[in-house]
Amino acid sequence: MWTAAGCWVRVTANPTYVCYGRTGPVPAPVEKGRAIGKLKIWRNENLALEVPLEAAESVEVGNLPQRALDAATEMVINLFRSGAGKI
């Protein structure tokens, strides 16, 4: 990202979901307003902003087909993430 002064600055965002002391997907059920993680904004190597994340709406436990699809989706996403680090 270019700043107003014409300098190049690398800005990255890193959402981290922490629930029951573990990272990763937040298990249902989730109540609206519940703290579910933090969003960290980095400017080069410096932490510029850290904001708590809260659930925007309540989410109930899905039925078996929904949960199976969600698990398969997470597995594929994790495969891409682990492969991207090797490129």
C-alpha positions, 0 to 999 in steps of 0.5 A: 500500500502506498502512503500519502508520503509516497512510501510503500508500506505492507499492511496485513490483517490476521483474524484469529478465532479462539474458542475454549482455549483453541484456535480454528473454527468456532464450534456452534452453538454461538450466542450473539455478542460472544467474544470469538477472537481478535483481528490484528492489523500489521503495518510492516512488522509493527502491530498497528491495531488489535480489535476483539471480534464478537459474533454478529448473530446467534448460530445453532448447531447444524444438521448432519449434512451441514456439519459434514459439508462444513468439515469437508470445506475446512479440510480443503481450505487447510490443504490450500493453506498448507500448500501455499506456504510451500510455494 
